């Protein structure tokens, strides 16, 4: 990554991608995008395991879940993207599996991950919301890391700008209508920074929950994630030039709006109506062990 600070009355940060390939070995290439996605998964699994330990939950459960999530989320993210860009992939079907070139949608990954988690929770007889609350901080951290893959691929940028912070986009990557512009909003950076703020909020709530009373209810962290991430994504998406569209609508904004509504409604349900969220099993996990210690049933008010 090349970031060149220049003093022009005020500090200017010019973001310029060094290209999508980190290193090549003959015909083989290690791409920044793939490296960042792999790093995000590994860091996310490690974080989820750590959070599980702090809740006296067997961390191996999270490792098992991670396998399900990777198998479901990555293909779902790609399929989601391809479906809304089918006019392009129909002409080049071989590129459908070329995920290393970029082109995955986080909303598709989340949808696939939710379905996989529901099935996993049902089979293992574990409350879905208990798992989701452990995964949510790791997920948003992974999103913050993964967004930098868009930087290296010179994609997912915003409209032209001359702000002190700006992203240089090569001519071949620019939309036809803005071919004469060189600098664009670094929306990948906006979203990465927003995700880090959400990550900080979720960790604060998590550790506050370990130390104070009353305890957070099951599903709180997941709903806060959904609400806060969706709020940021909604306004950032409005700046982008490559949004997935359905007619005149930006799909990510529609999905984000739905996420905001669900997040607010869920929190109202938990804390105003004082009801528990629907789940695939009762919030009484069985056979959760940490070493030789049996984990007691979860407090449903958690």
N, C-alpha and C positions, 0 to 999 in steps of 0.2 A: 504494500500500500504506500502510495506516495502522497503525503500531505505537506504542502509547502506554505509555511507562514510567511507573509510578506507585510511589511509596514507601509501602508499607503494612507497615512493620516489615521487610519484605524487598522486593527489587525484583520487580515483577510486569510481565510483558510480555503485553499484551493484543493479540492479532492480530485485526484486523478488515478484511475485504476491502472495497476501495472499489467492487467490482463488476466484472463481466467485460469491460466495454467501456472501452477507453482513450480513444477519441475518435470522434465521429460527424460525418459530413458528409452531411447530409440522410438519405437512405435507406441510405447506406453507413456501415459501422462497422468500426473497427479494434479487434479484441479482443486482450486480453492473452494469451490462450491461443495464438492463432495467431502473435502477435509473438514469444513466447518459444520456440515450436517452430522458427520460422524462424531466430531468433538462435542456437539450439542447433545447428542444422544448419550454419550459416555458420561458427560458432566451431569446431565439430567438424571440418569440412573443412580449415580453416586450420591447426588443430593437427595433424591427420594429415599434411598436407603438410610441416609443419615437422619432424615426427618422421621422415618419410621422408627428408628432406634430411640429417638427422643420421645416418641409416643409409646414406647415399650411394645412395639409391633415387630414381628419377625421381618427383617429386611429382605429375606429371600423371597417373600411374597411379591415385593416390588420388582425384584429381578425377574421373576417369572412373568409378571405383568408386562415388563418392558419388552419381552420377546413378542408378546401378542401385539403390543402397540406398534412396534417397528414393522411387523408383518402387515398390519392393517393400515397404519397411518400413511406410510410413504406411497404405496400404490394408490390409496384413496386420494392423496394430495395431487398425485400426477393425473389420475383419471378425472378429477374435478376440473383441473386446469385444461386438459385436452378437450373435454366436452364443451367447454365454453370458448375454445379456440379451434373448434373442429374444422372451420373453413380453411385454416392453415394446414392442419395435420392431415386432412383428407388428401391433400396434394403430395404430402411427404409422409406416408404412414410409417416408414422405418424410423422416423424421429420420435414416434410415440414413446418408445422405450429409452430414448436418449436423455435420461433424467439428469445426467452429469452436465448437460448444457444449460440447466436451469429450467424453470417452468413447472413449479409446484405451487399449490395454493394451500395456505395454512388452514383455511376453513374446511377444505376437503380432508386434511390430516386430522383436524379436531373431530370431524364427523366420524371418520373411520375409527379413530381412537375411542370415541364414546361407545360406538357399537361393540368394539372388541372388549372394552372394559365391562360393559353390561353383561356380556356373555361370560367373561372370566369371573366376574363377581358372582353370577348365578351358579356357575359350576362349582366354584370354591366355597360358596355359601358365606360370602364376605359382603358387608354393606358397600354398595357402589360409592356412596358419598364419602365413606371413610377413605377409600382408595383415591377418589378424585381430589380430596383435600391434600393428600400427600403428593400427588402428581402436579397439581396446579402451579406451585412455585417453580418446580423444575421445568415445566412446560414453558412458562413465560421467560425464564432465563434462556432456555434453548432457542426460543424465538428471537431474543435479543442477539444471540450469537449468529444464528442462521441468516439474519437479515444482511449481514456483511457479505454473504455470498452474492447478493444482488449487486453490491458495489463492485466486486471483482468481475462480474459478468456484464457490467454497465447496463443494468436493467432496473425496472421498478423505480424509475426516477420521476421527478415531478415536472411541472411546467418551467419554461425559461425564467431565469432570475439573475439579477446582478447583486444579490445580497453578499455581505462579506464572506459568508460561508456558501459555497456553491460547488457544484459537481461538473467537471468537464466530461462530456460525452462524445466519443468519436463519431465522425460523420455517418458512418455506416449503421450506427445504433440509434440515430435520431429519427423521430417521426417525420414523415415527408413534409408535413405542414410547418415544421420547425427546423428544417434542414440548415438554415442559415444561422441558427443560434448555436452557441458553443456551451453555455453554462445553464444548468438546470437545478431545481430544488433537490437536495439529497434526501429524498423521502425515506430511503433505507435507513439513514442516520436518525431522522425524526422518530421513526418507529422503534429503532433499536433503543434509543434513549428513553422513549416512553415505556417500553417493555421493562427496562431496568428500574424505572420508578415504580411500576406495578410490582415487580419482583421485590423491591424493598418494602412496599406496603404489605405484601403477603407474608414475608418473613417476620415483619414487626407484629402482625396479628398472630402468627403461629407461636412465636416465643412469648408474647404477652399471654396467650392462652395457656401456656405451660405454667405460668407463675401466678396468675390472678384468677379471681372468681368474680362474677359467674363465668362459666366456661362458654366458649363459642359452640353453637349448635352444629351438628353434622351438615356439611354442605356449604357452610358460610364462606370458607376460603374459595371454593369453586365458584360461587355466585359472585363474590367480589372480583375474582379474576375475570369472569365473563363480562361483568358490567364495566370494569375499568379498562380492560383491553379493548372492548368493543367501542367505548367512547373515544379512545385515542385513534383507533383504526378508522372510525367514521370520518373524522376531519382530515386525517392524513391522506386517506383515499381520494378525497376531493381534489388534492393537488396532483395526483398521478396522471400520467399520459397513456398508460397501458392497462387501464382497468379492464377486468373481464366484464362484459356488458350483456344485458338481456334487454334488447330494444334500447330505450333511452336511459335505462337504469344501470347504475354501477352495482354489480352483484355484491361486492364486499360491503358497500354501504347498506344495502338492504339487509344482509345477514347481520351486520353490526347493529343495526337498529333493532332487529329481532333479539339479538343478544342482550342489548340494554334493557329491553322490556322484560325478558325472562329474568335477568339479574335483579332488577328492581322488584318484580313480582315475587320472586323467590325469597328475597330478604324480608319483604313485607309479610309473606306467609310464615316465615320462621319467627320473626320478632314482634310483629303486631298481632297476628292471629295465634301465635305461639303453637303452631302445628309443625309436625315433622314432614320432611320432604318424602315423596313416594320413593320406594327403593325396591330392588329386586329381592332382597331378603330383609328380615328384621335386623335392626342394629345390634345384633348379638353374635359377633363372629365366634366361631367354634374352631378348636384345634389350632389356634394361633400360638406358636411357641417361640420363645427366644432362649436357645440353649435348652436347659431342662425346666425352665420356668414357664408355666402356662399363663398366657395372657388372659386376664379376666374379661368378661363381657364388656362391650363398650357402653359407656354412659350415653343414653340416648339424647341427653341434653347437651352433649359435647359439640 
